[in-house]
Amino acid sequence: SHRKNRFSDQFNDDVTNLVSSITSEIISRVQSNINLVEKINSCLAFFLHDLLSVMDRGFVFSLIKMYIKDTTHNRNSHNTSESINIWNLQLDFIRIVCSHEHFVTLNIPTRDPLLLPSRSVSPSPSVRSNDSQNSFVTFLSSSSKENTHWSDLTFEFKRQHFLVGLVLTQLSQALDQMSSEIHYRAVNTIRNLLSSHDLDSRYQEPEYRSRVASLYLPLVSIIIDNCHKLYAWVENGDSRIVGNGYGQNLNLNLILNVISSNLSHSKGPVPMVLKEETTRHLLICFLWVIKNIEGNTLKQWWSELSSPKLQILLELLRITISCFQYKGKKIIRKNASLGFRKSSDNVKSRLEDFIMGQGSARQDMIQRARRGDNRLPPSPNPDGNRRWHKSSFIKNSLQPSDSLPGNASPSAMSSSYYGGMNQCHINAYLADPEIHSHIEGNLSTETNNLVLDALEVIVQVVAQMDQSQGLLANVLKVLLHALGSNQSTSLLQRLFSVQRSFVFKFPSLLFDEASEHCADLCLRLLKHCSSSIGSVRSQSSASLYILMRQNFEIGNYFARIKMQVTMSLSQLVGTSSNFNEDFLRRSLKTILVYAEEDEEFSDTAFRKQVQGLVSNLHMILSDTVKMKEYQDDPEMLLDLMYRIAKGYQNSPDLRLTWLESMAKKHEEQNHFAEAGMCKIHCCALVSEYLHLLEDRKYMPTGAVTYSKITPNALEESAASDDLVSPDEEGICTGSKFTESGLMTMLDEAAKYLGQAGMYETVHGIYKVGIPIAEHNRNFKKMSEIYQDLHEAFKNIDRLQGRRIFATYFRVGFYGARLFGDLDKAEFVYKEKALAKLPEIAQRLEKFYGDKFGYDNLIIIKDSKNVETNDLIPEKAYIQITYVEPFFDNYELRDRVTVFEKNFNLSRFVFATPFTPDGSPHGELHEQYKRKTILTVENHFPYVKTRIRVRERKQFVLTPIEVAIEDIRKKTQELEVAVNQDPADPKILQMVLQGCIGTTVNQGPMEVANVFLKDLFEMNIVIHPTEFQNKLRLCFKDFSKKCRDALERNKKLITHDQKEYQKELQKNYATFERHLAPLFRDNGSMPQLPESNDVIETKVTSPMI
């Protein structure tokens, strides 16, 4: 056209030679005088920039290409220091050239990126903006049908779109360099171009902007290819979507950044990770392109990407969410303050260096004055005034586009935010944290909305692919990451909607496979359920409710969601610092409202199941929060831990964790029996789920196997309504839910119970483990087991007759104002062997006295029934009573040994003496006794040291029944002392002294005189009552046992105790003569069997 003919060929050759000479001069001087070279380089760039308006553009493009080719060749042949200088020169050159007002027109954008022109089209010859715009619009109406490599940075693309191709090529090559400065400046070049397009009034129409965005499609491909170099913002617990080749954790980023800062001159194969600010700029460019590109074009493009590329694209979206999440006003205020101070200090230092430093204006003028040189250096400004140079420096220093990473603007989008404002104005504007936080919030919302738009396109593409499950799972990961990041309220509304829609379309991702997704989603929804914003709580509650609904529709129960929600609640309460209990309770109430108003499921069990789950969550929530308050109360703390573990009945993994935590807590307090019981419960739980997984003959058949050791183990039976299959649901997959894990816990249980002196249980435990070891031919393990059994049986035999066990006390709490939930609660406490009542009383008094104040605490020292109406409401009352194990006669047939009488205890008894006049003690004929039998909820020993009383029964013994009980007790003491092997003379003599000693021999005889007085008459035939006859027979047995004890003592005494023996025999003879009338056999007295139907209390207290 006429542009080609505007200048002669000779002129064109001269221009070519000029550009070539200047380029050569730049290359030759790059190391000797960098300041001069930078000025020459800028002048050349401005020269070619102006030529684009007057000469043939193809000819000017060839000059630009020649410059890039020569400098690139030289750049690649020099060391790192020179290479960086040339890189900076090239980037400055490209920035200046691409600042042409007709940049878009010069790049020939197509109407549809799928349709590339097959011939070169000359841009408009006009140099005026309005004419150029008209020419551009005219050009956009024409296109040619050719579809090859339209989204990649190919040779064809660079031929059709020369300047954009040049910029993108420089960016692609720059990202391979080991210099954060080059990274930043190359990315900034792109960012400034897109900022200028965004603000250009000529391209505000969506159609035009879409065509401009199509020029930058290869930018997205470049970013995808370099995704592994982006700063990833990976936090602890997060994981990247792509594999190891793209980095897996934050530590890699940190290591590479340290290497890049210290070894920037090395040429190692390890890629350098971009700085945070550079990554932020690059992601802004990525978002601008996908925002403005036409939707069908984007969908068509991504449908042609391979699965690995789509995986990387999803990772890119995840990084974008992390990059632009809202950080809050406090952090923004802090960062803005630091950034403004740093920027101001840096500008000041650079200005001082310009005026006073090497190569400064001052030095330049001094040198010129010395040599008498008044010439001015070359300047692009026609005025040739030195003032231009200084003002442009300050201007450039303050421009964010030219600043290096250390001088980055407070916001990555500052030039886009504020249009033509210079940096001084921007900093002043950002000095207001309210404005800055508002802008950051808007940016966060906008970027995350674009991510959601992109995810919707990806879902549409992936849904039409084969083998799409993996990609859809990664889409869900990105959604979960967005839910776990700080988001604005408006975005959360849309995010919850997208999440519900996605789960509705692809429920198998949560309910069939990949159980971690279900757990992650439940955790994030629960976290938002505790939000202080009502609309967010409402949306998250709705999402959680719909999850339950969907899970129920699959199988008429939602055991999966029950398990995951309870596990997530534990994690949330335990790890979240800004967790709000009250708001979460409101959300749980909202879920109940949703269930009650859901008419579709009104006739199903769904509503009841939701109520049960919510009730369980409330209990877990209360107990977990209370745990922090009761760190110093071991009984209450273990009660709370137990209730939490019980709340996780449907979450075996978490229940196992809590049971093991309880075992550790017991071990710290030397409660080895309870620690062992926790381990037995763990074994029962694991066995239950291993049995569900596969029924093997050598394995235990579940929790019922352990009920032979303790009936409490049946608590670990899996409830049929909430059965969760381990193999299908991905639960119980830890190392504990294996045969080896079970064997380890069996060993731990045996060790703890052995330490507690309960050697008989070791045999029961290893009855479970021996078949497993035999099946696995693990002879070493079998050897260890039988060695442990040998030691246990040896200890049983060695300690025969000398074993002592725990002591038990009943503790009642009264006072609703101070005790709260404990008011009117009764517990049986298990204390160490031989513990005394004052010891536990002192411990409880100290703890609750410190807690409530000693003036507000009253210890009730008797065992009478407490009349709550007589108590002061503002006070706290504690009643402590010694209790003994209680057995019926039929139970004693199986409980023979002392161990059997102290293991698996669930009933206890204590007696309260009283007389008709109200005093506790009186004469024998008016001495009554009230016996109270307590039944607790579980059997001792248990996973905790106190068990709540679930039932109490009382009955009153008449004075003669009290006498019968006392004589029987003395008789039992004598029997135990006589049969003790080896014999203990001291114990035997102590018991004899209490029965027939000189100081107390009136005791038994006085009982006989009071209650059997009528039977002493020799001449009168008397028919005794039932109780009199029982007392008579008790005396007969008592007399026999006294005689046996005397005979045994006679064999044990030493020579100096013969007189004592004679005295005891004399007392016994007197006792026998006095009671002789009771035993005459003249037919006057009916001979009743010695057994009787009255309730007996067999005492096995260690106090005896």
Steps between C-alpha positions, in 0.01 A plus 500: 500500500597868514693443829747275321557770239527783747877454543763390255682170520821686573339666799372166622850355470642792693246449779582132509871574523438758770298259713758228448785733598325625811416143598862402462606801706255401774635145509863609506454754781262302721769422756709818482237773531160365586347843569586625152383175343164526673450849358602392150273195525202714603567749219511219244175358633327840480640543148346173380182578695464820295587326173195274545284809439674614177668205331385167375426290812643182348832677445502635856415151632806368316716761677355399837559135417860577405560676834347213700695240301836671548454578868364152572798337332735714707293440813534125468875515447586708809519423868210547736586859599519625141200289406283671763603842370403403145173353627418834663587687180278272293208533740535880505515501121187285466314705758565821309418357159179338624379827651385605150145632498405259218659194664184291466449590136863421426441143629206427265249347746252258348125496552520139612826350625394173339519674163847633421566709185694315233660812355673796657271794537638848502387708791347839462734763354344768707701659781207665670318320776150546363599392150694207646198391704277507195758303305525246786127443514496457124777244526323303773212435265719289274654161578610190325428139584811321610525302821851402603669541841280792584563498879874429508798722450581349159691640206170567325370697797817711521479567125143618525539692828861621494518737799287287732694196388823684582378596849376149575819342369705723728279405794529128428880525479522728805320248720783255432757739643638485853435866574204636691567844346456366147188310605344810646577732211385252234172438681455871562533570128198279434310639794546860388385413150182340632446794734519741206250287303267489799500879529488573125164652408521348152470142634222524756244305298502128596540395136808716447650407837452132423699541179775681688508220759532246220844647429615374838369144488857361485563680830272249674690213340829651616370532856373140493840379380668695781248425773763312701703823523220704655502580867238254624392630845475141622424489873539212743242235425442621143617316193550597141281346234782419261773246572854516628626656182319817592598521866307361791542733791593836627842383611601454137401857425698628796808296413495607137451863594801485732705338225385760248594788726844361583592325176347724238807458281486121490361306207365195674221286363268581792241762393480815702170569670354840431467752780159557653455841338606375157260206524224739600560718190508198272176362641333836447595474132365144487169606652466799266530274196250234614261773614489680166532211253176388338338209690466257210861560403615421853288185515620380159861564597485319832314206346808441284738498800632168624412374848845588642461856366157528658646376829758778485229752411310397814816540705537847349150585619582369848809720515291796385257447788787494749664804346199728509324391816400790721750548783302734723542862603766438765743332263424748223563793736829349611620417149392837362693678774814297437466529122450876505798554732722274291394664174556850637843411638599339173391800289695730730817290475473477122450876471807561719700259290388678185612839630814405696608151391716350228369593156266754656400836355733677742800288398409538133493882524831507692666291233363717220617814677853356535526415130312811389239289329163670485339241275193322619463124479259360240141527610169387358361837609520756221569772755823329597469635852675334794188558709316240288749235606455563869123523494466186290719309746282593792195421298641164397612427854145541616341295222406156619558356157874557518560430865682185600364244745650681793324819397170346404186699547279416794247342269573281203219667311574857599538623146171337411326638807597857466544560128740783433578585861872499575642301788503794743125538456449125527697478825305791643178331397599170654604667825135467603461135613124515454534588133782252450311215666191584297702481179668176605160354587361592161804353327465177699132472410563572133787251464313221678192563286719455195634175648143374546420598141802305381404198712154494345656492153736221606211297644311533171809382312592216737143368527515409130832314535565134568679421826396834646482393866855609584456844347164551670660404832758772444227750414349414839843555660509851357148569630599370844809718495282800419268412788800478732640840397397844620217614275256788487138444598372560148741248352414240766136518392598397149764255621248308712262492205770364267603242762142375542447481125827313449431246775146450367635423152787279617404345837725199442804719568391524863299189573667226296869576493764750615373526856745778577290733287194435714702561815652821363163631386337429837786675680473813284120512526517466879757776514265732312217384727686677781524825303381821662311593179146367495472459123820294490374275781170454319669403173749261661222341706301449181798337331558269796131409514491417128804275548307307765197488272696366205679241713164387641347467153776257405435246775230627740762608755792738496762318705773640277410862573445422869852365523664779304311782674587372846866458400504848350346650812779353711762640266333840486467543876851371560686707240302813415600810695203716394239231555168627643292247690182708515484564125556132427213407730277740308597331175421157644159632598454627144571150368226366729260760362584393144429137593171582670376706205603243237164345416649257248667299777233543765400131487854365518758451776703787358370764738567284804852423379573869452374572851724224638805632317440860608448391860824304489685797352368726776628259764843464335520878463419560866739237628788605277467863605470401866820297484699821506326598825567173683868438436558486878210265577613151391164331557301766315757518222482126441120513518504757220751301297282193544188684388680636195624151414143374542382774265732355237335156519442521123852632429727209597821678404426794729361282778820296493704819523306622803520162676877498454515856633310385809746212544792743497326725751442203734859389464618846607296460820614138560148368437627193320178298528305777326773543237480126432122519466535784247729273297253210524230732364738595219554132423125435501440794267769390254383138515144608428597676178749233392219249540276717283773514239561126489392213724811295575488201732818585688390860560268613782133523401477861606441671831308201641829308526626747758181488707651191665764732643271796576131552417586863424661395170154453346486880473721467192244296307416670170141629499307361202327828418829684466708224349774639278675244285879540531582373153246721322520816704875535538492504880699292748793506259771595750774269623301434820221329302719204400598167653838634606336810644261281699785287634686812612196624693448156658859513626446850639179392678677200655789719614274757667283241679810313612628823654163536674539155659210348306699205370196284423395738222833451323397142428164616360666759279749258349223250427414747223857553381630141499287382200619799297865428575448129426338573166785728398760245619648777710689277740697784649177672596360179644814462710453851637132437575563179692783666689260775608242240601763312702583819692131576560417155637817505709393831659152364576649205686768705673257761636234253610320645804694825489335683213314822564279691261332836463287680754166653402313807620160639416511876432184710469490858371231750600456863403369601156648851502861387540501140377272550201460166319648314799215605734343193670738272312643198680821325398704208625867597502772239463799590716834333562525199731468570872391859433335667800187713493683809633740483206236527228303750711805724531575478126148589392472774761822661380405488133145629534598735780753667272242508223195628687655640816523313827218707647266369230590131544360267766610138545219276633668258741220246554327255266142603570260575216553862393191720516563744217227735621699565816814604313608858431464555122812720480722235657666190353464174696703180463412177680766227508428145621712188510336216302576132450430266208166322532411151370196278519546142622479354148780731386733377771491149355707629203698764686733288701840670497580844635560620142158383388346688791673821392457492121201594282320669789173678438322496839614652829354526847532724802322498834359785704431421870212675671265477797132592534588820684720618208846447645731272301587265786311362802432186701512165321124451506438836331791502253369499142699514179405636155682327218529673162591302188635708210509375144732687265469533122806289418735252662819586689772519385389718209647760263452760774542500875152612594169364375162661547244319716199398291296327772479495879305266726454525876377264768503514882642231729329448838719486813510118497592498130777745580622260769488204257707696249759597764547140621530372144760763426708397799466136397629579151795687645589197711470267202727715287762525775496124567525400134770748411803325349761563611346584835543845649503479883451873546188511287360188665555631852354838411179336376480271805544794731203670334282195545580349840756739652457605861419858415232429246367159592182668614428593137378168354357385836310827537347442156389155609357634829298769323352309206502137627409559862192277487699205368722482809213372717570130553154398629284673244443380146540801275444511123745761371413738222664470158755770573573362848574161352728657238685687773528180705652315204735790438623470857545126455719557194677787674586279797640228273718750314630642831598148608681439166679832532618417851633165382684665213641773724623241748725357231633841401578666835846529645602399851442848645137504369377192688337707774318704236375177341371376838312826552335472158400137569355596838292777340380262233396240762295766680343605170415139410342422840287814478368412155458126569121524556459632149641185349314234704327247282184409693253542217377833624673692226439439130814420302499739204744469214797722540434672170243773502321733266589825662708737289865456585793729446819317433784732576831474318643828609877534516442674830449154660 
